[in-house]
Amino acid sequence: MPENTEKSIPGSENSTYLPNFCDGDAFLRLLLVVQLIAIMFALVSYGGGALFVHIALISVAMLWVGLTTAAVLCLLKRQGWLGDNLRTTIVVFAVAILMTLLVSFLSLGLGSMMNFGPTARDVGYTLTRNLAIAVILVGLALRYFYLHYESDMRLQVQAQARLQALQARIRPHFLFNSMNTIASLTHDQPNLAEQAIENLSDLFRASLAAESSISLQQELELTRSYIDLEALRLGERLEVKWQLPAREPTLYLPALTLQPLVENAIYHGIEPLPGGGVIEVAIDDVDSAIIITISNPLVNQQLSHGRKGNQMAVDNIRERLALAFDGAASMDLSETESRYTVKLTIPTAEAA
């Protein structure tokens, strides 16, 4: 029986619309963007002299402002001083303005000492220009970050809506068949009926908490509970072959990722066949990813009796994997003359 140990899906801990500047990738992207903007401003403002020296001076000033601002925001985030969106916006503007003033005064001082750049007579113009550029760039960056954040939230809301539809979709015929099976076992095999009730409750408990992330082991236990319930009804018609690694990999994935795929495999690949068939579930730990494949017999049109495919479950799982693993996970569907296969490729923690 799976435990109720849950883990939030990665990415849900960021409470503001700012990117996580404590992350190395975000910091490097900021470095690249600031450098490109610095080169653009240097080319626009070039008025003669050594071009590369001009680019270098502007690059140093803008990188100093950008990277120190990002470092301060990283520190404030770790200290929990960034709250709601309004406070975050005010703090970002305040830090950027403060760093711009500091770098501007330092560059003016160094320029007067080394006889290059603006002189003391140009202090007012230089500070006004630098502050105006900083405010415009910060405003544009925050607007972009907020729109990106809203887009992510919209995707999560859509995924939650699909998830709720998936939870409500646990096929009524499966529930009715399971209850009928349990009722038929109550008198003759009460222990087996009790185990079936526990499996059914585990499955519905997972359905109600499917917005969380659970371990691969727990997901496999839920899937086995579902298979055990269906095996009581289908008997020898249902055969499941497992191919698992000797050492189970450490992996967290959205709850109810595998069970709906196995449910589809039974509904479309086993039930229509009078003699049943074999479902193959394989898990391979390769390089920096876990590959999960679920294969079932491909039923011809005559035996399927017009059963429609459950594309909603497939789309839901694909969206939740994309959100949970920042687009690094994938789902591939394929079929041969006799088999239908779903392949999930999920990055491990080391690769994420």
Contacts in CASP RR format, 6 or more apart in sequence:
PFRMAT RR
TARGET T0000
AUTHOR 0000-0000-0000
METHOD contacts of the structure
MODEL  1
MPENTEKSIPGSENSTYLPNFCDGDAFLRLLLVVQLIAIMFALVSYGGGA
LFVHIALISVAMLWVGLTTAAVLCLLKRQGWLGDNLRTTIVVFAVAILMT
LLVSFLSLGLGSMMNFGPTARDVGYTLTRNLAIAVILVGLALRYFYLHYE
SDMRLQVQAQARLQALQARIRPHFLFNSMNTIASLTHDQPNLAEQAIENL
SDLFRASLAAESSISLQQELELTRSYIDLEALRLGERLEVKWQLPAREPT
LYLPALTLQPLVENAIYHGIEPLPGGGVIEVAIDDVDSAIIITISNPLVN
QQLSHGRKGNQMAVDNIRERLALAFDGAASMDLSETESRYTVKLTIPTAE
AA
1 198 0 8 1.000
1 202 0 8 1.000
1 221 0 8 1.000
1 225 0 8 1.000
2 202 0 8 1.000
2 206 0 8 1.000
2 214 0 8 1.000
2 217 0 8 1.000
2 218 0 8 1.000
2 221 0 8 1.000
2 222 0 8 1.000
2 225 0 8 1.000
3 218 0 8 1.000
4 205 0 8 1.000
4 209 0 8 1.000
5 214 0 8 1.000
5 215 0 8 1.000
5 218 0 8 1.000
6 209 0 8 1.000
6 212 0 8 1.000
6 213 0 8 1.000
6 214 0 8 1.000
6 255 0 8 1.000
7 212 0 8 1.000
7 213 0 8 1.000
7 214 0 8 1.000
7 215 0 8 1.000
7 252 0 8 1.000
8 212 0 8 1.000
8 213 0 8 1.000
9 211 0 8 1.000
9 212 0 8 1.000
9 213 0 8 1.000
9 254 0 8 1.000
9 323 0 8 1.000
9 324 0 8 1.000
10 213 0 8 1.000
10 324 0 8 1.000
10 325 0 8 1.000
10 326 0 8 1.000
10 352 0 8 1.000
11 326 0 8 1.000
14 20 0 8 1.000
15 82 0 8 1.000
15 83 0 8 1.000
16 77 0 8 1.000
16 82 0 8 1.000
16 83 0 8 1.000
16 84 0 8 1.000
16 85 0 8 1.000
16 88 0 8 1.000
17 85 0 8 1.000
17 88 0 8 1.000
17 142 0 8 1.000
17 145 0 8 1.000
17 146 0 8 1.000
17 148 0 8 1.000
17 149 0 8 1.000
17 150 0 8 1.000
18 73 0 8 1.000
18 77 0 8 1.000
18 82 0 8 1.000
18 88 0 8 1.000
18 92 0 8 1.000
18 145 0 8 1.000
19 26 0 8 1.000
19 145 0 8 1.000
20 26 0 8 1.000
20 74 0 8 1.000
20 77 0 8 1.000
21 27 0 8 1.000
21 30 0 8 1.000
21 70 0 8 1.000
21 71 0 8 1.000
21 73 0 8 1.000
21 74 0 8 1.000
21 77 0 8 1.000
22 74 0 8 1.000
22 77 0 8 1.000
22 78 0 8 1.000
27 67 0 8 1.000
27 70 0 8 1.000
30 66 0 8 1.000
30 67 0 8 1.000
30 70 0 8 1.000
31 63 0 8 1.000
31 67 0 8 1.000
34 62 0 8 1.000
34 63 0 8 1.000
34 66 0 8 1.000
34 67 0 8 1.000
35 59 0 8 1.000
35 62 0 8 1.000
35 63 0 8 1.000
37 62 0 8 1.000
37 137 0 8 1.000
38 55 0 8 1.000
38 58 0 8 1.000
38 59 0 8 1.000
38 61 0 8 1.000
38 62 0 8 1.000
38 63 0 8 1.000
39 55 0 8 1.000
39 59 0 8 1.000
41 58 0 8 1.000
41 62 0 8 1.000
41 133 0 8 1.000
42 51 0 8 1.000
42 54 0 8 1.000
42 55 0 8 1.000
42 58 0 8 1.000
42 59 0 8 1.000
43 55 0 8 1.000
45 54 0 8 1.000
45 58 0 8 1.000
46 54 0 8 1.000
47 54 0 8 1.000
48 54 0 8 1.000
57 107 0 8 1.000
57 117 0 8 1.000
61 103 0 8 1.000
61 104 0 8 1.000
61 107 0 8 1.000
64 99 0 8 1.000
64 103 0 8 1.000
65 96 0 8 1.000
65 99 0 8 1.000
65 100 0 8 1.000
65 103 0 8 1.000
65 134 0 8 1.000
66 96 0 8 1.000
66 99 0 8 1.000
68 99 0 8 1.000
69 92 0 8 1.000
69 95 0 8 1.000
69 96 0 8 1.000
69 99 0 8 1.000
72 95 0 8 1.000
72 99 0 8 1.000
73 82 0 8 1.000
73 91 0 8 1.000
73 92 0 8 1.000
73 95 0 8 1.000
76 82 0 8 1.000
76 91 0 8 1.000
76 95 0 8 1.000
81 91 0 8 1.000
82 88 0 8 1.000
82 91 0 8 1.000
85 146 0 8 1.000
89 142 0 8 1.000
92 138 0 8 1.000
92 142 0 8 1.000
93 135 0 8 1.000
93 138 0 8 1.000
93 139 0 8 1.000
96 134 0 8 1.000
96 135 0 8 1.000
96 138 0 8 1.000
97 131 0 8 1.000
97 134 0 8 1.000
97 135 0 8 1.000
100 130 0 8 1.000
100 131 0 8 1.000
100 134 0 8 1.000
101 127 0 8 1.000
101 131 0 8 1.000
103 130 0 8 1.000
104 126 0 8 1.000
104 127 0 8 1.000
104 130 0 8 1.000
104 131 0 8 1.000
107 117 0 8 1.000
107 118 0 8 1.000
108 118 0 8 1.000
108 120 0 8 1.000
108 123 0 8 1.000
108 126 0 8 1.000
111 117 0 8 1.000
111 118 0 8 1.000
112 119 0 8 1.000
112 120 0 8 1.000
118 125 0 8 1.000
118 126 0 8 1.000
155 319 0 8 1.000
155 323 0 8 1.000
156 323 0 8 1.000
158 319 0 8 1.000
159 316 0 8 1.000
159 319 0 8 1.000
159 320 0 8 1.000
159 323 0 8 1.000
160 211 0 8 1.000
162 312 0 8 1.000
162 315 0 8 1.000
162 316 0 8 1.000
162 319 0 8 1.000
163 210 0 8 1.000
163 211 0 8 1.000
163 316 0 8 1.000
163 320 0 8 1.000
165 312 0 8 1.000
165 316 0 8 1.000
166 210 0 8 1.000
166 256 0 8 1.000
166 260 0 8 1.000
166 312 0 8 1.000
166 313 0 8 1.000
166 316 0 8 1.000
167 207 0 8 1.000
167 208 0 8 1.000
167 210 0 8 1.000
167 256 0 8 1.000
169 310 0 8 1.000
169 312 0 8 1.000
169 313 0 8 1.000
170 203 0 8 1.000
170 204 0 8 1.000
170 207 0 8 1.000
171 263 0 8 1.000
171 267 0 8 1.000
174 230 0 8 1.000
174 263 0 8 1.000
177 233 0 8 1.000
178 196 0 8 1.000
178 200 0 8 1.000
178 229 0 8 1.000
178 232 0 8 1.000
178 233 0 8 1.000
181 196 0 8 1.000
181 229 0 8 1.000
181 232 0 8 1.000
181 233 0 8 1.000
182 193 0 8 1.000
182 196 0 8 1.000
182 197 0 8 1.000
182 200 0 8 1.000
185 192 0 8 1.000
185 193 0 8 1.000
185 196 0 8 1.000
185 232 0 8 1.000
186 193 0 8 1.000
192 232 0 8 1.000
195 228 0 8 1.000
196 228 0 8 1.000
196 229 0 8 1.000
196 232 0 8 1.000
198 225 0 8 1.000
199 225 0 8 1.000
199 226 0 8 1.000
199 228 0 8 1.000
199 229 0 8 1.000
200 225 0 8 1.000
200 229 0 8 1.000
202 221 0 8 1.000
202 222 0 8 1.000
202 225 0 8 1.000
203 222 0 8 1.000
203 225 0 8 1.000
203 226 0 8 1.000
203 229 0 8 1.000
203 259 0 8 1.000
206 214 0 8 1.000
206 222 0 8 1.000
206 255 0 8 1.000
206 256 0 8 1.000
206 259 0 8 1.000
207 256 0 8 1.000
209 255 0 8 1.000
210 254 0 8 1.000
210 255 0 8 1.000
210 256 0 8 1.000
211 254 0 8 1.000
211 255 0 8 1.000
212 254 0 8 1.000
212 255 0 8 1.000
213 252 0 8 1.000
213 253 0 8 1.000
213 254 0 8 1.000
213 255 0 8 1.000
213 324 0 8 1.000
214 252 0 8 1.000
214 253 0 8 1.000
214 255 0 8 1.000
215 250 0 8 1.000
215 251 0 8 1.000
215 252 0 8 1.000
216 248 0 8 1.000
216 249 0 8 1.000
216 250 0 8 1.000
216 251 0 8 1.000
216 252 0 8 1.000
216 253 0 8 1.000
216 283 0 8 1.000
216 290 0 8 1.000
217 248 0 8 1.000
218 255 0 8 1.000
219 253 0 8 1.000
219 255 0 8 1.000
219 256 0 8 1.000
219 257 0 8 1.000
219 258 0 8 1.000
219 259 0 8 1.000
220 258 0 8 1.000
222 255 0 8 1.000
222 256 0 8 1.000
222 258 0 8 1.000
222 259 0 8 1.000
223 258 0 8 1.000
223 259 0 8 1.000
223 262 0 8 1.000
223 281 0 8 1.000
226 259 0 8 1.000
226 262 0 8 1.000
226 263 0 8 1.000
227 238 0 8 1.000
227 240 0 8 1.000
227 262 0 8 1.000
227 266 0 8 1.000
230 238 0 8 1.000
230 266 0 8 1.000
231 238 0 8 1.000
234 266 0 8 1.000
234 270 0 8 1.000
234 271 0 8 1.000
234 276 0 8 1.000
237 270 0 8 1.000
237 273 0 8 1.000
237 275 0 8 1.000
237 276 0 8 1.000
237 277 0 8 1.000
238 266 0 8 1.000
238 270 0 8 1.000
238 276 0 8 1.000
238 277 0 8 1.000
238 279 0 8 1.000
239 276 0 8 1.000
239 277 0 8 1.000
239 278 0 8 1.000
239 279 0 8 1.000
240 278 0 8 1.000
240 279 0 8 1.000
240 280 0 8 1.000
240 281 0 8 1.000
241 278 0 8 1.000
241 279 0 8 1.000
241 280 0 8 1.000
241 281 0 8 1.000
242 281 0 8 1.000
242 282 0 8 1.000
243 280 0 8 1.000
243 281 0 8 1.000
243 282 0 8 1.000
243 283 0 8 1.000
243 284 0 8 1.000
244 282 0 8 1.000
244 283 0 8 1.000
245 283 0 8 1.000
245 284 0 8 1.000
245 285 0 8 1.000
247 285 0 8 1.000
249 283 0 8 1.000
249 285 0 8 1.000
249 290 0 8 1.000
249 348 0 8 1.000
250 348 0 8 1.000
250 349 0 8 1.000
251 290 0 8 1.000
251 346 0 8 1.000
251 348 0 8 1.000
251 349 0 8 1.000
252 349 0 8 1.000
253 321 0 8 1.000
253 324 0 8 1.000
253 346 0 8 1.000
254 317 0 8 1.000
254 320 0 8 1.000
254 321 0 8 1.000
254 324 0 8 1.000
257 317 0 8 1.000
257 320 0 8 1.000
257 321 0 8 1.000
257 344 0 8 1.000
258 281 0 8 1.000
258 292 0 8 1.000
258 294 0 8 1.000
260 310 0 8 1.000
260 313 0 8 1.000
260 316 0 8 1.000
260 317 0 8 1.000
261 294 0 8 1.000
261 313 0 8 1.000
261 314 0 8 1.000
261 317 0 8 1.000
261 342 0 8 1.000
262 279 0 8 1.000
262 281 0 8 1.000
262 294 0 8 1.000
263 313 0 8 1.000
264 296 0 8 1.000
264 309 0 8 1.000
264 310 0 8 1.000
264 313 0 8 1.000
264 314 0 8 1.000
265 279 0 8 1.000
265 294 0 8 1.000
265 295 0 8 1.000
265 296 0 8 1.000
265 340 0 8 1.000
265 342 0 8 1.000
266 279 0 8 1.000
266 296 0 8 1.000
267 307 0 8 1.000
267 310 0 8 1.000
268 296 0 8 1.000
268 299 0 8 1.000
268 304 0 8 1.000
268 307 0 8 1.000
268 309 0 8 1.000
268 340 0 8 1.000
269 277 0 8 1.000
269 279 0 8 1.000
269 296 0 8 1.000
269 297 0 8 1.000
269 298 0 8 1.000
269 299 0 8 1.000
269 340 0 8 1.000
270 276 0 8 1.000
270 277 0 8 1.000
270 279 0 8 1.000
270 296 0 8 1.000
270 297 0 8 1.000
272 299 0 8 1.000
272 303 0 8 1.000
272 304 0 8 1.000
272 305 0 8 1.000
272 307 0 8 1.000
273 297 0 8 1.000
273 299 0 8 1.000
273 303 0 8 1.000
276 297 0 8 1.000
277 296 0 8 1.000
277 297 0 8 1.000
278 297 0 8 1.000
279 294 0 8 1.000
279 295 0 8 1.000
279 296 0 8 1.000
280 293 0 8 1.000
280 294 0 8 1.000
280 295 0 8 1.000
280 296 0 8 1.000
281 292 0 8 1.000
281 293 0 8 1.000
281 294 0 8 1.000
281 295 0 8 1.000
282 291 0 8 1.000
282 292 0 8 1.000
282 293 0 8 1.000
282 295 0 8 1.000
283 290 0 8 1.000
283 291 0 8 1.000
283 292 0 8 1.000
284 290 0 8 1.000
284 291 0 8 1.000
284 293 0 8 1.000
285 348 0 8 1.000
288 347 0 8 1.000
288 348 0 8 1.000
288 350 0 8 1.000
288 351 0 8 1.000
289 345 0 8 1.000
289 346 0 8 1.000
289 347 0 8 1.000
289 348 0 8 1.000
289 351 0 8 1.000
290 344 0 8 1.000
290 345 0 8 1.000
290 346 0 8 1.000
290 347 0 8 1.000
290 348 0 8 1.000
291 343 0 8 1.000
291 344 0 8 1.000
291 345 0 8 1.000
291 346 0 8 1.000
292 343 0 8 1.000
292 344 0 8 1.000
292 346 0 8 1.000
293 341 0 8 1.000
293 342 0 8 1.000
293 343 0 8 1.000
293 344 0 8 1.000
294 341 0 8 1.000
294 342 0 8 1.000
295 339 0 8 1.000
295 340 0 8 1.000
295 341 0 8 1.000
295 342 0 8 1.000
296 339 0 8 1.000
296 340 0 8 1.000
297 338 0 8 1.000
297 339 0 8 1.000
297 340 0 8 1.000
298 335 0 8 1.000
298 336 0 8 1.000
298 337 0 8 1.000
298 338 0 8 1.000
298 339 0 8 1.000
298 340 0 8 1.000
314 331 0 8 1.000
314 333 0 8 1.000
314 342 0 8 1.000
317 331 0 8 1.000
318 331 0 8 1.000
321 327 0 8 1.000
321 329 0 8 1.000
321 330 0 8 1.000
321 331 0 8 1.000
321 344 0 8 1.000
321 346 0 8 1.000
322 329 0 8 1.000
325 346 0 8 1.000
325 347 0 8 1.000
325 352 0 8 1.000
326 352 0 8 1.000
328 347 0 8 1.000
328 351 0 8 1.000
328 352 0 8 1.000
329 344 0 8 1.000
329 345 0 8 1.000
329 346 0 8 1.000
329 347 0 8 1.000
330 344 0 8 1.000
330 345 0 8 1.000
331 342 0 8 1.000
331 343 0 8 1.000
331 344 0 8 1.000
331 345 0 8 1.000
332 342 0 8 1.000
332 343 0 8 1.000
332 345 0 8 1.000
333 340 0 8 1.000
333 341 0 8 1.000
333 342 0 8 1.000
333 343 0 8 1.000
334 340 0 8 1.000
334 341 0 8 1.000
334 343 0 8 1.000
335 341 0 8 1.000
END
